[in-house]
Amino acid sequence: MDKLLDILESIKPGVDYKNCKTLIDDHYLDSLSILSLIAEVEDSFDVVIPTVEIVPNNFNSIDAMYDLIKRLQEE
């Protein structure tokens, strides 16, 4: 999870990623941030995030993102 936190901090610093559960809903992450995040996550975690998985529920919190990454790694 630390690697994911580092990626998020590099894309948009200063957000309380550990506690925020509304990163998309409250516009902490915009569409460009999400695209950058997806590219970094795919490279760093050796996964491919399908388009159908790019929904707010999977990106609203660091926990949701980490769960998505773990699920994709298991497939």
Beta strands, then each sheet from edge to edge (+ up, - down):
end
